[in-house]
């Protein structure tokens, strides 16, 4: 997951890419899904942290391996969602994010996050 976020007052604007892949110990992954989305949401700030929730519209790409040499790729439109919280200093923060996409190839995940930039 990677994102660029701009916070204006309590309104959050976000461009995000996120994805998940199936882990397979016996061979190549069978399925992976990722999205790119434009999102808007709301954020609440405290002295040392930020909590936010956002939703938007995105493009979803999915790859499903049927055999070692054959795979099926699909594209679609989805609804990216994210809920996040972080603690931070003036230029650096750490947190956790729960993310997903509601689509024909829906997915969800969790990530530990690092924030870099001016934290106001």
Biopython code that builds the backbone (N, CA, C, O; Angstrom):
import numpy as np
from Bio.PDB.StructureBuilder import StructureBuilder

atoms = [
    (1, "UNK", "N", (0.847, -1.157, 0.000)),
    (1, "UNK", "CA", (0.000, 0.000, 0.000)),
    (1, "UNK", "C", (0.899, 1.228, 0.000)),
    (1, "UNK", "O", (1.889, 1.293, 0.730)),
    (2, "UNK", "N", (0.539, 2.198, -0.829)),
    (2, "UNK", "CA", (1.219, 3.495, -0.851)),
    (2, "UNK", "C", (0.164, 4.561, -1.123)),
    (2, "UNK", "O", (-0.767, 4.341, -1.899)),
    (3, "UNK", "N", (0.313, 5.711, -0.483)),
    (3, "UNK", "CA", (-0.676, 6.769, -0.699)),
    (3, "UNK", "C", (-0.052, 8.137, -0.519)),
    (3, "UNK", "O", (0.978, 8.302, 0.134)),
    (4, "UNK", "N", (-0.709, 9.107, -1.118)),
    (4, "UNK", "CA", (-0.405, 10.517, -0.907)),
    (4, "UNK", "C", (-1.682, 11.121, -0.353)),
    (4, "UNK", "O", (-2.751, 11.002, -0.951)),
    (5, "UNK", "N", (-1.559, 11.775, 0.805)),
    (5, "UNK", "CA", (-2.734, 12.326, 1.483)),
    (5, "UNK", "C", (-2.551, 13.809, 1.723)),
    (5, "UNK", "O", (-1.463, 14.268, 2.071)),
    (6, "UNK", "N", (-3.629, 14.553, 1.533)),
    (6, "UNK", "CA", (-3.657, 15.975, 1.849)),
    (6, "UNK", "C", (-4.833, 16.196, 2.789)),
    (6, "UNK", "O", (-5.959, 15.786, 2.505)),
    (7, "UNK", "N", (-4.557, 16.843, 3.902)),
    (7, "UNK", "CA", (-5.578, 17.101, 4.903)),
    (7, "UNK", "C", (-5.848, 18.597, 4.953)),
    (7, "UNK", "O", (-4.952, 19.382, 5.265)),
    (8, "UNK", "N", (-7.081, 18.997, 4.647)),
    (8, "UNK", "CA", (-7.529, 20.388, 4.704)),
    (8, "UNK", "C", (-8.640, 20.471, 5.735)),
    (8, "UNK", "O", (-9.762, 20.026, 5.491)),
    (9, "UNK", "N", (-8.323, 21.045, 6.890)),
    (9, "UNK", "CA", (-9.303, 21.034, 7.975)),
    (9, "UNK", "C", (-9.523, 19.599, 8.406)),
    (9, "UNK", "O", (-8.576, 18.914, 8.791)),
    (10, "UNK", "N", (-10.750, 19.142, 8.347)),
    (10, "UNK", "CA", (-11.067, 17.750, 8.687)),
    (10, "UNK", "C", (-11.309, 16.894, 7.448)),
    (10, "UNK", "O", (-11.639, 15.714, 7.563)),
    (11, "UNK", "N", (-11.146, 17.485, 6.256)),
    (11, "UNK", "CA", (-11.365, 16.760, 5.009)),
    (11, "UNK", "C", (-10.057, 16.165, 4.510)),
    (11, "UNK", "O", (-9.046, 16.857, 4.399)),
    (12, "UNK", "N", (-10.093, 14.868, 4.210)),
    (12, "UNK", "CA", (-8.934, 14.133, 3.739)),
    (12, "UNK", "C", (-9.093, 13.838, 2.254)),
    (12, "UNK", "O", (-10.119, 13.304, 1.832)),
    (13, "UNK", "N", (-8.080, 14.182, 1.457)),
    (13, "UNK", "CA", (-8.017, 13.846, 0.041)),
    (13, "UNK", "C", (-6.862, 12.862, -0.115)),
    (13, "UNK", "O", (-5.768, 13.098, 0.398)),
    (14, "UNK", "N", (-7.105, 11.750, -0.827)),
    (14, "UNK", "CA", (-6.094, 10.700, -0.901)),
    (14, "UNK", "C", (-6.049, 10.051, -2.275)),
    (14, "UNK", "O", (-7.084, 9.786, -2.887)),
    (15, "UNK", "N", (-4.839, 9.801, -2.749)),
    (15, "UNK", "CA", (-4.590, 8.957, -3.918)),
    (15, "UNK", "C", (-3.863, 7.738, -3.371)),
    (15, "UNK", "O", (-2.818, 7.866, -2.734)),
    (16, "UNK", "N", (-4.420, 6.551, -3.620)),
    (16, "UNK", "CA", (-3.900, 5.345, -2.985)),
    (16, "UNK", "C", (-3.785, 4.209, -3.973)),
    (16, "UNK", "O", (-4.610, 4.071, -4.876)),
    (17, "UNK", "N", (-2.761, 3.396, -3.799)),
    (17, "UNK", "CA", (-2.680, 2.110, -4.458)),
    (17, "UNK", "C", (-2.472, 1.057, -3.375)),
    (17, "UNK", "O", (-1.664, 1.239, -2.464)),
    (18, "UNK", "N", (-3.196, -0.029, -3.480)),
    (18, "UNK", "CA", (-3.115, -1.094, -2.481)),
    (18, "UNK", "C", (-3.345, -2.427, -3.183)),
    (18, "UNK", "O", (-3.932, -2.481, -4.264)),
    (19, "UNK", "N", (-2.884, -3.478, -2.565)),
    (19, "UNK", "CA", (-3.099, -4.783, -3.162)),
    (19, "UNK", "C", (-2.835, -5.902, -2.186)),
    (19, "UNK", "O", (-2.254, -5.700, -1.120)),
    (20, "UNK", "N", (-3.265, -7.070, -2.564)),
    (20, "UNK", "CA", (-3.040, -8.286, -1.791)),
    (20, "UNK", "C", (-2.653, -9.394, -2.760)),
    (20, "UNK", "O", (-3.032, -9.379, -3.931)),
    (21, "UNK", "N", (-1.899, -10.344, -2.250)),
    (21, "UNK", "CA", (-1.551, -11.509, -3.048)),
    (21, "UNK", "C", (-1.623, -12.744, -2.160)),
    (21, "UNK", "O", (-1.360, -12.675, -0.959)),
    (22, "UNK", "N", (-1.973, -13.846, -2.749)),
    (22, "UNK", "CA", (-2.037, -15.106, -2.020)),
    (22, "UNK", "C", (-0.634, -15.647, -1.863)),
    (22, "UNK", "O", (0.120, -15.717, -2.833)),
    (23, "UNK", "N", (-0.275, -16.031, -0.645)),
    (23, "UNK", "CA", (1.034, -16.626, -0.404)),
    (23, "UNK", "C", (0.939, -18.128, -0.547)),
    (23, "UNK", "O", (0.076, -18.769, 0.053)),
    (24, "UNK", "N", (1.833, -18.685, -1.347)),
    (24, "UNK", "CA", (1.837, -20.122, -1.566)),
    (24, "UNK", "C", (3.245, -20.647, -1.301)),
    (24, "UNK", "O", (4.206, -20.199, -1.926)),
    (25, "UNK", "N", (3.366, -21.586, -0.384)),
    (25, "UNK", "CA", (4.671, -22.148, -0.065)),
    (25, "UNK", "C", (5.107, -23.218, -1.055)),
    (25, "UNK", "O", (6.283, -23.580, -1.096)),
    (26, "UNK", "N", (4.177, -23.726, -1.849)),
    (26, "UNK", "CA", (4.483, -24.834, -2.754)),
    (26, "UNK", "C", (4.606, -24.417, -4.215)),
    (26, "UNK", "O", (4.688, -25.280, -5.089)),
    (27, "UNK", "N", (4.621, -23.141, -4.497)),
    (27, "UNK", "CA", (4.730, -22.713, -5.884)),
    (27, "UNK", "C", (4.343, -21.268, -6.037)),
    (27, "UNK", "O", (4.250, -20.533, -5.053)),
    (28, "UNK", "N", (4.116, -20.853, -7.271)),
    (28, "UNK", "CA", (3.770, -19.457, -7.500)),
    (28, "UNK", "C", (2.396, -19.108, -6.917)),
    (28, "UNK", "O", (1.554, -19.983, -6.709)),
    (29, "UNK", "N", (2.192, -17.835, -6.664)),
    (29, "UNK", "CA", (0.920, -17.368, -6.125)),
    (29, "UNK", "C", (-0.202, -17.650, -7.107)),
    (29, "UNK", "O", (-0.017, -17.537, -8.319)),
    (30, "UNK", "N", (-1.367, -18.017, -6.588)),
    (30, "UNK", "CA", (-2.509, -18.314, -7.434)),
    (30, "UNK", "C", (-3.314, -17.077, -7.808)),
    (30, "UNK", "O", (-3.952, -17.048, -8.860)),
    (31, "UNK", "N", (-3.292, -16.041, -6.944)),
    (31, "UNK", "CA", (-4.134, -14.886, -7.209)),
    (31, "UNK", "C", (-3.548, -13.626, -6.570)),
    (31, "UNK", "O", (-3.034, -13.660, -5.451)),
    (32, "UNK", "N", (-3.635, -12.525, -7.296)),
    (32, "UNK", "CA", (-3.282, -11.224, -6.724)),
    (32, "UNK", "C", (-4.253, -10.181, -7.260)),
    (32, "UNK", "O", (-4.698, -10.257, -8.405)),
    (33, "UNK", "N", (-4.572, -9.209, -6.415)),
    (33, "UNK", "CA", (-5.508, -8.148, -6.775)),
    (33, "UNK", "C", (-4.967, -6.835, -6.237)),
    (33, "UNK", "O", (-4.472, -6.775, -5.112)),
    (34, "UNK", "N", (-5.062, -5.779, -7.043)),
    (34, "UNK", "CA", (-4.578, -4.457, -6.631)),
    (34, "UNK", "C", (-5.507, -3.386, -7.177)),
    (34, "UNK", "O", (-6.256, -3.619, -8.126)),
    (35, "UNK", "N", (-5.449, -2.198, -6.559)),
    (35, "UNK", "CA", (-6.254, -1.082, -7.042)),
    (35, "UNK", "C", (-5.462, 0.217, -7.028)),
    (35, "UNK", "O", (-4.423, 0.326, -6.377)),
    (36, "UNK", "N", (-5.969, 1.181, -7.748)),
    (36, "UNK", "CA", (-5.532, 2.571, -7.692)),
    (36, "UNK", "C", (-6.809, 3.373, -7.521)),
    (36, "UNK", "O", (-7.746, 3.215, -8.303)),
    (37, "UNK", "N", (-6.859, 4.237, -6.503)),
    (37, "UNK", "CA", (-8.108, 4.945, -6.235)),
    (37, "UNK", "C", (-7.922, 6.385, -5.825)),
    (37, "UNK", "O", (-6.896, 6.762, -5.260)),
    (38, "UNK", "N", (-8.926, 7.179, -6.115)),
    (38, "UNK", "CA", (-9.046, 8.543, -5.618)),
    (38, "UNK", "C", (-10.070, 8.500, -4.506)),
    (38, "UNK", "O", (-11.174, 7.987, -4.688)),
    (39, "UNK", "N", (-9.699, 9.050, -3.329)),
    (39, "UNK", "CA", (-10.560, 8.913, -2.164)),
    (39, "UNK", "C", (-10.747, 10.245, -1.450)),
    (39, "UNK", "O", (-9.904, 11.140, -1.520)),
    (40, "UNK", "N", (-11.879, 10.344, -0.761)),
    (40, "UNK", "CA", (-12.151, 11.501, 0.083)),
    (40, "UNK", "C", (-12.691, 10.977, 1.410)),
    (40, "UNK", "O", (-13.390, 9.964, 1.456)),
    (41, "UNK", "N", (-12.356, 11.680, 2.483)),
    (41, "UNK", "CA", (-12.802, 11.206, 3.777)),
    (41, "UNK", "C", (-12.726, 12.272, 4.839)),
    (41, "UNK", "O", (-12.632, 13.465, 4.549)),
    (42, "UNK", "N", (-12.769, 11.822, 6.068)),
    (42, "UNK", "CA", (-12.750, 12.721, 7.224)),
    (42, "UNK", "C", (-11.649, 12.265, 8.165)),
    (42, "UNK", "O", (-11.413, 11.070, 8.343)),
    (43, "UNK", "N", (-10.982, 13.241, 8.763)),
    (43, "UNK", "CA", (-9.912, 12.937, 9.708)),
    (43, "UNK", "C", (-10.117, 13.729, 10.990)),
    (43, "UNK", "O", (-10.608, 14.857, 10.969)),
    (44, "UNK", "N", (-9.739, 13.130, 12.088)),
    (44, "UNK", "CA", (-9.769, 13.786, 13.398)),
    (44, "UNK", "C", (-8.342, 13.806, 13.917)),
    (44, "UNK", "O", (-7.664, 12.779, 13.950)),
    (45, "UNK", "N", (-7.902, 14.967, 14.315)),
    (45, "UNK", "CA", (-6.543, 15.118, 14.816)),
    (45, "UNK", "C", (-6.541, 15.285, 16.332)),
    (45, "UNK", "O", (-7.478, 15.825, 16.921)),
    (46, "UNK", "N", (-5.472, 14.811, 16.936)),
    (46, "UNK", "CA", (-5.195, 15.115, 18.337)),
    (46, "UNK", "C", (-3.779, 15.681, 18.381)),
    (46, "UNK", "O", (-3.143, 15.860, 17.342)),
    (47, "UNK", "N", (-3.310, 15.949, 19.533)),
    (47, "UNK", "CA", (-1.983, 16.556, 19.662)),
    (47, "UNK", "C", (-0.883, 15.664, 19.073)),
    (47, "UNK", "O", (0.077, 16.174, 18.494)),
    (48, "UNK", "N", (-1.012, 14.342, 19.213)),
    (48, "UNK", "CA", (0.036, 13.431, 18.748)),
    (48, "UNK", "C", (-0.466, 12.340, 17.810)),
    (48, "UNK", "O", (0.188, 11.306, 17.668)),
    (49, "UNK", "N", (-1.608, 12.548, 17.169)),
    (49, "UNK", "CA", (-2.098, 11.510, 16.288)),
    (49, "UNK", "C", (-3.210, 11.957, 15.369)),
    (49, "UNK", "O", (-3.758, 13.051, 15.503)),
    (50, "UNK", "N", (-3.532, 11.079, 14.427)),
    (50, "UNK", "CA", (-4.604, 11.318, 13.461)),
    (50, "UNK", "C", (-5.365, 10.006, 13.271)),
    (50, "UNK", "O", (-4.749, 8.945, 13.174)),
    (51, "UNK", "N", (-6.681, 10.068, 13.217)),
    (51, "UNK", "CA", (-7.524, 8.950, 12.852)),
    (51, "UNK", "C", (-8.332, 9.367, 11.630)),
    (51, "UNK", "O", (-8.790, 10.507, 11.557)),
    (52, "UNK", "N", (-8.513, 8.466, 10.670)),
    (52, "UNK", "CA", (-9.230, 8.854, 9.452)),
    (52, "UNK", "C", (-10.017, 7.690, 8.865)),
    (52, "UNK", "O", (-9.746, 6.521, 9.140)),
    (53, "UNK", "N", (-10.997, 8.051, 8.051)),
    (53, "UNK", "CA", (-11.778, 7.087, 7.276)),
    (53, "UNK", "C", (-12.023, 7.714, 5.909)),
    (53, "UNK", "O", (-12.339, 8.900, 5.815)),
    (54, "UNK", "N", (-11.877, 6.918, 4.843)),
    (54, "UNK", "CA", (-12.040, 7.458, 3.489)),
    (54, "UNK", "C", (-12.668, 6.408, 2.578)),
    (54, "UNK", "O", (-12.576, 5.206, 2.824)),
    (55, "UNK", "N", (-13.306, 6.896, 1.523)),
    (55, "UNK", "CA", (-13.952, 6.060, 0.509)),
    (55, "UNK", "C", (-13.790, 6.760, -0.835)),
    (55, "UNK", "O", (-13.627, 7.979, -0.879)),
    (56, "UNK", "N", (-13.831, 6.014, -1.920)),
    (56, "UNK", "CA", (-13.641, 6.655, -3.218)),
    (56, "UNK", "C", (-14.036, 5.778, -4.387)),
    (56, "UNK", "O", (-14.906, 4.914, -4.281)),
    (57, "UNK", "N", (-13.376, 6.022, -5.499)),
    (57, "UNK", "CA", (-13.615, 5.305, -6.745)),
    (57, "UNK", "C", (-12.262, 4.904, -7.309)),
    (57, "UNK", "O", (-11.329, 5.706, -7.317)),
    (58, "UNK", "N", (-12.150, 3.671, -7.781)),
    (58, "UNK", "CA", (-10.851, 3.205, -8.254)),
    (58, "UNK", "C", (-10.932, 2.180, -9.362)),
    (58, "UNK", "O", (-12.003, 1.692, -9.722)),
    (59, "UNK", "N", (-9.762, 1.873, -9.887)),
    (59, "UNK", "CA", (-9.580, 0.865, -10.921)),
    (59, "UNK", "C", (-8.946, -0.356, -10.257)),
    (59, "UNK", "O", (-7.961, -0.223, -9.531)),
    (60, "UNK", "N", (-9.504, -1.546, -10.501)),
    (60, "UNK", "CA", (-9.055, -2.791, -9.869)),
    (60, "UNK", "C", (-8.483, -3.718, -10.934)),
    (60, "UNK", "O", (-9.073, -3.891, -12.001)),
    (61, "UNK", "N", (-7.322, -4.316, -10.635)),
    (61, "UNK", "CA", (-6.684, -5.270, -11.541)),
    (61, "UNK", "C", (-6.474, -6.577, -10.793)),
    (61, "UNK", "O", (-5.941, -6.584, -9.684)),
    (62, "UNK", "N", (-6.889, -7.673, -11.393)),
    (62, "UNK", "CA", (-6.773, -8.981, -10.756)),
    (62, "UNK", "C", (-6.106, -9.964, -11.716)),
    (62, "UNK", "O", (-6.382, -9.970, -12.916)),
    (63, "UNK", "N", (-5.224, -10.794, -11.160)),
    (63, "UNK", "CA", (-4.564, -11.842, -11.936)),
    (63, "UNK", "C", (-4.786, -13.158, -11.213)),
    (63, "UNK", "O", (-4.483, -13.284, -10.026)),
    (64, "UNK", "N", (-5.312, -14.132, -11.929)),
    (64, "UNK", "CA", (-5.560, -15.454, -11.364)),
    (64, "UNK", "C", (-4.822, -16.484, -12.220)),
    (64, "UNK", "O", (-5.081, -16.603, -13.417)),
    (65, "UNK", "N", (-3.899, -17.228, -11.597)),
    (65, "UNK", "CA", (-3.131, -18.247, -12.312)),
    (65, "UNK", "C", (-3.926, -19.541, -12.351)),
    (65, "UNK", "O", (-4.385, -20.036, -11.321)),
    (66, "UNK", "N", (-4.082, -20.078, -13.545)),
    (66, "UNK", "CA", (-4.799, -21.342, -13.707)),
    (66, "UNK", "C", (-3.835, -22.516, -13.777)),
    (66, "UNK", "O", (-4.121, -23.599, -13.265)),
    (67, "UNK", "N", (-2.703, -22.297, -14.406)),
    (67, "UNK", "CA", (-1.617, -23.275, -14.473)),
    (67, "UNK", "C", (-0.314, -22.490, -14.403)),
    (67, "UNK", "O", (-0.337, -21.264, -14.294)),
    (68, "UNK", "N", (0.786, -23.161, -14.462)),
    (68, "UNK", "CA", (2.075, -22.469, -14.376)),
    (68, "UNK", "C", (2.286, -21.481, -15.515)),
    (68, "UNK", "O", (2.958, -20.467, -15.329)),
    (69, "UNK", "N", (1.722, -21.756, -16.696)),
    (69, "UNK", "CA", (1.987, -20.886, -17.845)),
    (69, "UNK", "C", (0.760, -20.099, -18.310)),
    (69, "UNK", "O", (0.860, -19.343, -19.276)),
    (70, "UNK", "N", (-0.388, -20.251, -17.657)),
    (70, "UNK", "CA", (-1.605, -19.579, -18.106)),
    (70, "UNK", "C", (-2.228, -18.796, -16.948)),
    (70, "UNK", "O", (-2.356, -19.305, -15.834)),
    (71, "UNK", "N", (-2.606, -17.569, -17.229)),
    (71, "UNK", "CA", (-3.272, -16.767, -16.200)),
    (71, "UNK", "C", (-4.396, -15.949, -16.829)),
    (71, "UNK", "O", (-4.381, -15.663, -18.026)),
    (72, "UNK", "N", (-5.358, -15.583, -16.011)),
    (72, "UNK", "CA", (-6.488, -14.761, -16.439)),
    (72, "UNK", "C", (-6.356, -13.414, -15.758)),
    (72, "UNK", "O", (-6.233, -13.336, -14.536)),
    (73, "UNK", "N", (-6.382, -12.351, -16.551)),
    (73, "UNK", "CA", (-6.297, -10.983, -16.033)),
    (73, "UNK", "C", (-7.648, -10.310, -16.220)),
    (73, "UNK", "O", (-8.313, -10.498, -17.239)),
    (74, "UNK", "N", (-8.043, -9.528, -15.230)),
    (74, "UNK", "CA", (-9.298, -8.792, -15.363)),
    (74, "UNK", "C", (-9.141, -7.393, -14.782)),
    (74, "UNK", "O", (-8.373, -7.169, -13.846)),
    (75, "UNK", "N", (-9.880, -6.468, -15.353)),
    (75, "UNK", "CA", (-9.914, -5.074, -14.903)),
    (75, "UNK", "C", (-11.349, -4.714, -14.570)),
    (75, "UNK", "O", (-12.284, -5.248, -15.169)),
    (76, "UNK", "N", (-11.524, -3.820, -13.627)),
    (76, "UNK", "CA", (-12.869, -3.384, -13.281)),
    (76, "UNK", "C", (-12.838, -2.118, -12.447)),
    (76, "UNK", "O", (-11.774, -1.596, -12.113)),
    (77, "UNK", "N", (-14.011, -1.643, -12.122)),
    (77, "UNK", "CA", (-14.165, -0.460, -11.279)),
    (77, "UNK", "C", (-14.543, -0.925, -9.883)),
    (77, "UNK", "O", (-15.316, -1.871, -9.722)),
    (78, "UNK", "N", (-14.002, -0.264, -8.884)),
    (78, "UNK", "CA", (-14.295, -0.644, -7.511)),
    (78, "UNK", "C", (-14.401, 0.567, -6.604)),
    (78, "UNK", "O", (-14.188, 1.707, -7.019)),
    (79, "UNK", "N", (-14.735, 0.286, -5.357)),
    (79, "UNK", "CA", (-14.883, 1.325, -4.335)),
    (79, "UNK", "C", (-13.816, 1.079, -3.262)),
    (79, "UNK", "O", (-13.994, 0.212, -2.407)),
    (80, "UNK", "N", (-12.700, 1.839, -3.300)),
    (80, "UNK", "CA", (-11.687, 1.672, -2.269)),
    (80, "UNK", "C", (-12.142, 2.271, -0.942)),
    (80, "UNK", "O", (-12.772, 3.328, -0.916)),
    (81, "UNK", "N", (-11.824, 1.599, 0.148)),
    (81, "UNK", "CA", (-12.152, 2.076, 1.493)),
    (81, "UNK", "C", (-10.911, 1.941, 2.369)),
    (81, "UNK", "O", (-10.062, 1.079, 2.143)),
    (82, "UNK", "N", (-10.825, 2.815, 3.377)),
    (82, "UNK", "CA", (-9.681, 2.756, 4.281)),
    (82, "UNK", "C", (-10.025, 3.404, 5.618)),
    (82, "UNK", "O", (-10.681, 4.444, 5.665)),
    (83, "UNK", "N", (-9.577, 2.780, 6.697)),
    (83, "UNK", "CA", (-9.662, 3.333, 8.044)),
    (83, "UNK", "C", (-8.247, 3.265, 8.608)),
    (83, "UNK", "O", (-7.616, 2.208, 8.578)),
    (84, "UNK", "N", (-7.745, 4.391, 9.125)),
    (84, "UNK", "CA", (-6.359, 4.430, 9.584)),
    (84, "UNK", "C", (-6.223, 5.253, 10.849)),
    (84, "UNK", "O", (-7.039, 6.130, 11.132)),
    (85, "UNK", "N", (-5.188, 4.958, 11.597)),
    (85, "UNK", "CA", (-4.828, 5.752, 12.769)),
    (85, "UNK", "C", (-3.313, 5.776, 12.874)),
    (85, "UNK", "O", (-2.646, 4.813, 12.497)),
    (86, "UNK", "N", (-2.768, 6.873, 13.384)),
    (86, "UNK", "CA", (-1.318, 6.968, 13.548)),
    (86, "UNK", "C", (-0.967, 7.899, 14.693)),
    (86, "UNK", "O", (-1.742, 8.775, 15.075)),
    (87, "UNK", "N", (0.228, 7.681, 15.227)),
    (87, "UNK", "CA", (0.802, 8.612, 16.192)),
    (87, "UNK", "C", (2.010, 9.240, 15.510)),
    (87, "UNK", "O", (2.690, 8.582, 14.723)),
    (88, "UNK", "N", (2.280, 10.500, 15.802)),
    (88, "UNK", "CA", (3.356, 11.163, 15.073)),
    (88, "UNK", "C", (3.988, 12.289, 15.867)),
    (88, "UNK", "O", (3.439, 12.798, 16.844)),
    (89, "UNK", "N", (5.171, 12.649, 15.395)),
    (89, "UNK", "CA", (5.868, 13.842, 15.854)),
    (89, "UNK", "C", (5.653, 14.930, 14.815)),
    (89, "UNK", "O", (4.607, 14.966, 14.167)),
    (90, "UNK", "N", (6.610, 15.803, 14.650)),
    (90, "UNK", "CA", (6.430, 16.905, 13.701)),
    (90, "UNK", "C", (6.649, 16.496, 12.244)),
    (90, "UNK", "O", (6.045, 17.092, 11.352)),
    (91, "UNK", "N", (7.504, 15.484, 11.973)),
    (91, "UNK", "CA", (7.797, 15.097, 10.596)),
    (91, "UNK", "C", (7.740, 13.592, 10.321)),
    (91, "UNK", "O", (8.050, 13.161, 9.210)),
    (92, "UNK", "N", (7.352, 12.791, 11.307)),
    (92, "UNK", "CA", (7.398, 11.337, 11.153)),
    (92, "UNK", "C", (6.302, 10.702, 11.999)),
    (92, "UNK", "O", (6.032, 11.148, 13.114)),
    (93, "UNK", "N", (5.670, 9.652, 11.462)),
    (93, "UNK", "CA", (4.629, 8.970, 12.214)),
    (93, "UNK", "C", (4.584, 7.485, 11.909)),
    (93, "UNK", "O", (5.093, 7.043, 10.879)),
    (94, "UNK", "N", (3.980, 6.715, 12.797)),
    (94, "UNK", "CA", (3.751, 5.286, 12.588)),
    (94, "UNK", "C", (2.298, 4.988, 12.922)),
    (94, "UNK", "O", (1.696, 5.639, 13.776)),
    (95, "UNK", "N", (1.745, 3.994, 12.238)),
    (95, "UNK", "CA", (0.344, 3.692, 12.487)),
    (95, "UNK", "C", (-0.075, 2.368, 11.896)),
    (95, "UNK", "O", (0.753, 1.531, 11.535)),
    (96, "UNK", "N", (-1.377, 2.199, 11.806)),
    (96, "UNK", "CA", (-1.968, 1.000, 11.230)),
    (96, "UNK", "C", (-3.110, 1.423, 10.319)),
    (96, "UNK", "O", (-3.820, 2.388, 10.603)),
    (97, "UNK", "N", (-3.281, 0.690, 9.220)),
    (97, "UNK", "CA", (-4.340, 0.983, 8.251)),
    (97, "UNK", "C", (-5.070, -0.304, 7.894)),
    (97, "UNK", "O", (-4.445, -1.328, 7.618)),
    (98, "UNK", "N", (-6.390, -0.242, 7.901)),
    (98, "UNK", "CA", (-7.232, -1.329, 7.401)),
    (98, "UNK", "C", (-7.779, -0.848, 6.069)),
    (98, "UNK", "O", (-8.382, 0.222, 6.000)),
    (99, "UNK", "N", (-7.578, -1.620, 5.014)),
    (99, "UNK", "CA", (-7.943, -1.157, 3.680)),
    (99, "UNK", "C", (-8.640, -2.260, 2.902)),
    (99, "UNK", "O", (-8.552, -3.437, 3.252)),
    (100, "UNK", "N", (-9.324, -1.870, 1.857)),
    (100, "UNK", "CA", (-9.984, -2.841, 1.004)),
    (100, "UNK", "C", (-10.566, -2.190, -0.229)),
    (100, "UNK", "O", (-10.448, -0.982, -0.435)),
    (101, "UNK", "N", (-11.195, -3.014, -1.044)),
    (101, "UNK", "CA", (-11.871, -2.533, -2.239)),
    (101, "UNK", "C", (-13.110, -3.394, -2.451)),
    (101, "UNK", "O", (-13.036, -4.623, -2.452)),
    (102, "UNK", "N", (-14.246, -2.732, -2.629)),
    (102, "UNK", "CA", (-15.507, -3.422, -2.899)),
    (102, "UNK", "C", (-15.710, -3.449, -4.406)),
    (102, "UNK", "O", (-15.922, -2.410, -5.031)),
    (103, "UNK", "N", (-15.643, -4.643, -4.986)),
    (103, "UNK", "CA", (-15.748, -4.795, -6.442)),
    (103, "UNK", "C", (-16.055, -6.253, -6.756)),
    (103, "UNK", "O", (-16.295, -7.052, -5.851)),
    (104, "UNK", "N", (-16.047, -6.592, -8.027)),
    (104, "UNK", "CA", (-16.230, -7.995, -8.421)),
    (104, "UNK", "C", (-15.098, -8.853, -7.872)),
    (104, "UNK", "O", (-15.290, -10.044, -7.627)),
    (105, "UNK", "N", (-13.913, -8.261, -7.676)),
    (105, "UNK", "CA", (-12.760, -8.947, -7.097)),
    (105, "UNK", "C", (-12.380, -8.277, -5.778)),
    (105, "UNK", "O", (-11.247, -7.828, -5.611)),
    (106, "UNK", "N", (-13.322, -8.212, -4.850)),
    (106, "UNK", "CA", (-13.105, -7.523, -3.575)),
    (106, "UNK", "C", (-11.916, -8.106, -2.818)),
    (106, "UNK", "O", (-11.615, -9.296, -2.913)),
    (107, "UNK", "N", (-11.249, -7.227, -2.061)),
    (107, "UNK", "CA", (-10.157, -7.670, -1.215)),
    (107, "UNK", "C", (-10.074, -6.769, 0.008)),
    (107, "UNK", "O", (-10.656, -5.685, 0.039)),
    (108, "UNK", "N", (-9.341, -7.234, 1.015)),
    (108, "UNK", "CA", (-9.119, -6.448, 2.234)),
    (108, "UNK", "C", (-7.764, -6.818, 2.803)),
    (108, "UNK", "O", (-7.237, -7.901, 2.547)),
    (109, "UNK", "N", (-7.205, -5.890, 3.587)),
    (109, "UNK", "CA", (-5.912, -6.149, 4.203)),
    (109, "UNK", "C", (-5.649, -5.183, 5.338)),
    (109, "UNK", "O", (-6.444, -4.282, 5.609)),
    (110, "UNK", "N", (-4.525, -5.385, 5.995)),
    (110, "UNK", "CA", (-4.071, -4.508, 7.070)),
    (110, "UNK", "C", (-2.605, -4.212, 6.835)),
    (110, "UNK", "O", (-1.867, -5.059, 6.333)),
    (111, "UNK", "N", (-2.181, -3.008, 7.199)),
    (111, "UNK", "CA", (-0.788, -2.618, 6.996)),
    (111, "UNK", "C", (-0.296, -1.768, 8.153)),
    (111, "UNK", "O", (-1.035, -0.940, 8.687)),
    (112, "UNK", "N", (0.949, -1.975, 8.535)),
    (112, "UNK", "CA", (1.635, -1.061, 9.422)),
    (112, "UNK", "C", (2.135, 0.072, 8.533)),
    (112, "UNK", "O", (2.666, -0.185, 7.452)),
    (113, "UNK", "N", (1.976, 1.320, 8.968)),
    (113, "UNK", "CA", (2.300, 2.437, 8.099)),
    (113, "UNK", "C", (3.380, 3.329, 8.692)),
    (113, "UNK", "O", (3.551, 3.412, 9.908)),
    (114, "UNK", "N", (4.099, 3.993, 7.800)),
    (114, "UNK", "CA", (5.070, 5.017, 8.156)),
    (114, "UNK", "C", (4.661, 6.287, 7.421)),
    (114, "UNK", "O", (4.441, 6.258, 6.210)),
    (115, "UNK", "N", (4.557, 7.395, 8.138)),
    (115, "UNK", "CA", (4.184, 8.683, 7.541)),
    (115, "UNK", "C", (5.385, 9.609, 7.606)),
    (115, "UNK", "O", (6.063, 9.715, 8.628)),
    (116, "UNK", "N", (5.635, 10.287, 6.464)),
    (116, "UNK", "CA", (6.740, 11.226, 6.386)),
    (116, "UNK", "C", (6.210, 12.522, 5.791)),
    (116, "UNK", "O", (5.482, 12.490, 4.798)),
    (117, "UNK", "N", (6.555, 13.640, 6.367)),
    (117, "UNK", "CA", (6.099, 14.941, 5.865)),
    (117, "UNK", "C", (5.715, 15.836, 7.012)),
    (117, "UNK", "O", (5.891, 15.490, 8.181)),
    (118, "UNK", "N", (5.191, 16.982, 6.669)),
    (118, "UNK", "CA", (4.800, 17.932, 7.705)),
    (118, "UNK", "C", (3.505, 17.476, 8.359)),
    (118, "UNK", "O", (2.461, 17.408, 7.711)),
    (119, "UNK", "N", (3.579, 17.165, 9.647)),
    (119, "UNK", "CA", (2.424, 16.705, 10.411)),
    (119, "UNK", "C", (1.908, 17.879, 11.229)),
    (119, "UNK", "O", (2.519, 18.262, 12.226)),
    (120, "UNK", "N", (0.808, 18.439, 10.817)),
    (120, "UNK", "CA", (0.261, 19.604, 11.549)),
    (120, "UNK", "C", (-0.930, 19.198, 12.349)),
    (120, "UNK", "O", (-1.528, 20.030, 13.031)),
]
sb = StructureBuilder()
sb.init_structure("model")
sb.init_model(0)
sb.init_chain("A")
sb.init_seg("    ")
for serial, (resi, resn, name, xyz) in enumerate(atoms, 1):
    if name == "N":
        sb.init_residue(resn, " ", resi, " ")
    sb.init_atom(name, np.array(xyz, "f"), 0.0, 1.0, " ", f" {name:<3s}", serial, name[0])
structure = sb.get_structure()
